[in-house]
Amino acid sequence: MLCWALRHTNLPIVLIGSGQHWPSYTELCRRISGDRLTIIEHMPQPMLASAYAAAGCHCLVSWMDTCGLVSLEASLSGTPLVGSTFGHELEYLENDAWLADPADPASIQRAVELAWGSQPNQGKAQRMKQKSLSRFNWEHTTDRTEAMYAAVLS
């Protein structure tokens, strides 16, 4: 849907991940987006941070994904985020990302254009980065999980 929503724009689209399991889906994305689409089949983990930092915005507008680690990782680069109005993303992203209805191409296009036009490490992107650093880290998660087990077991 991201490719479809952006089909009448000049924005480049970069997807990172293998399309080997759904080659017809990959081909559909290529037909819709033409030469504006770049698919990187694999990127080593250490290089992802530079990819996030180079992005005009990071998009995960999905029906199935909750706020993915990829969105939280992208936020650490100060990259503006576009997320879904569907699912648990609202709890993570709150007002610190541009949100789009995954079924509405106009909503997706509008959110991407707003995020793309924003400044990295400013406003929403900066707030999301700070939130990821303070709340969505392994230490905080471990502390919260340990506290929950202690409460249940006592």
Stockholm file with secondary structure:
# STOCKHOLM 1.0

chainA/1-154         MLCWALRHTNLPIVLIGSGQHWPSYTELCRRISGDRLTIIEHMPQPMLASAYAAAGCHCLVSWMDTCGLVSLEASLSGTPLVGSTFGHELEYLENDAWLADPADPASIQRAVELAWGSQPNQGKAQRMKQKSLSRFNWEHTTDRTEAMYAAVLS
#=GR chainA/1-154 SS CHHHHTTTSCCCEEEESCCTTCHHHHHHHHHHHGGGEEEESCCCHHHHHHHHHHCSCEEECCSSCCSCHHHHHHHTTTCCEEEESSSTHHHHHTTSSEEECTTCHHHHHHHHHHHHTSCTTSHHHHHHHHHHHHTSSHHHHHHHHHHHHHHHHC
#=GC SS_cons         CHHHHTTTSCCCEEEESCCTTCHHHHHHHHHHHGGGEEEESCCCHHHHHHHHHHCSCEEECCSSCCSCHHHHHHHTTTCCEEEESSSTHHHHHTTSSEEECTTCHHHHHHHHHHHHTSCTTSHHHHHHHHHHHHTSSHHHHHHHHHHHHHHHHC
//
